[in-house]
């Protein structure tokens, strides 16, 4: 399962949690920001989080109106243990999306 998150959401979240305004320019920066966010929040309960093996991060530019008006967007792919129920997958992803929507 995958979701997309705009770079400014990572920046706002890290600023709110750690007081640091970091630059998120590529997938490595986004992965680092995600690690900072997850260590400082109780987004995932232990039961659901245990089934999450990894989060793969890739990036792309999303053009709104022209080639010069774009946002950096990161695609987060959630990799779960085999036989993880759809309900568990949705619960984990929903918690993270709700967090980003609040920042």
C-alpha positions in Angstrom: 0.0 0.0 0.0 1.2 3.5 -0.8 0.4 7.1 0.1 1.9 10.4 -1.0 3.1 13.1 1.3 4.2 16.6 0.3 7.6 17.7 1.4 6.2 20.6 3.5 4.3 18.1 5.6 7.6 16.5 6.6 9.1 19.9 7.3 6.2 21.0 9.5 6.1 17.8 11.4 9.8 17.8 12.3 9.6 21.5 13.2 6.7 20.8 15.5 8.2 17.7 17.1 11.9 18.6 17.3 12.1 22.4 16.7 14.3 21.9 13.7 13.4 23.2 10.3 15.0 20.7 8.1 15.2 20.6 4.3 13.5 17.7 2.6 14.9 17.6 -0.9 15.1 13.9 -1.8 13.9 10.5 -0.7 16.8 10.0 1.8 15.8 13.3 3.5 12.2 12.1 3.7 13.2 8.7 5.1 15.2 10.5 7.8 12.3 12.9 8.6 10.0 9.9 8.8 12.3 8.2 11.3 12.4 11.4 13.4 8.6 11.6 13.3 8.0 8.0 14.2 10.4 8.0 17.2 8.7 11.1 18.7 5.1 10.1 18.3 2.8 7.3 19.4 1.3 7.0 15.9 1.6 3.3 15.8 0.4 1.0 18.6 2.8 -1.9 19.2 0.6 -4.6 17.8 0.1 -3.0 14.4 3.6 -1.5 14.1 5.2 -4.9 14.7 3.7 -6.2 11.4 5.3 -3.3 9.4 8.6 -4.5 8.0 9.7 -1.2 6.3 8.6 1.9 4.6 10.1 2.6 1.1 10.4 6.2 0.1 10.6 7.6 -3.4 10.1 11.1 -4.8 8.6 12.8 -7.7 7.6 16.4 -8.7 3.9 17.2 -9.0 3.2 20.0 -11.4 0.1 22.1 -10.6 -0.1 24.7 -13.3 3.2 24.9 -15.1 6.7 23.5 -15.3 7.9 26.0 -12.7 5.0 25.7 -10.3 5.6 22.3 -8.7 5.8 20.5 -5.3 8.1 17.8 -4.2 6.0 14.8 -3.3 7.2 11.6 -1.6 5.6 8.2 -2.2 5.7 6.1 1.0 5.2 2.4 0.3 4.4 0.3 3.4 5.9 -3.1 3.4 4.1 -5.5 5.8 4.8 -9.0 6.9 3.1 -11.7 4.8 -0.4 -12.5 5.9 -1.0 -9.1 7.5 -4.7 -8.4 7.4 -6.0 -5.5 5.3 -7.6 -4.0 8.4 -4.2 -3.8 10.1 -2.6 -2.3 7.0 -5.3 0.3 6.7 -5.1 1.2 10.4 -1.3 1.8 10.3 -1.5 3.9 7.2 -4.6 5.8 8.4 -2.8 6.8 11.6 0.1 8.2 9.7 -2.1 10.1 7.2 -4.1 11.6 10.1 -0.9 12.8 11.7 0.2 14.5 8.5 -3.2 16.1 8.1 -3.0 17.7 11.5 0.4 19.4 10.9 
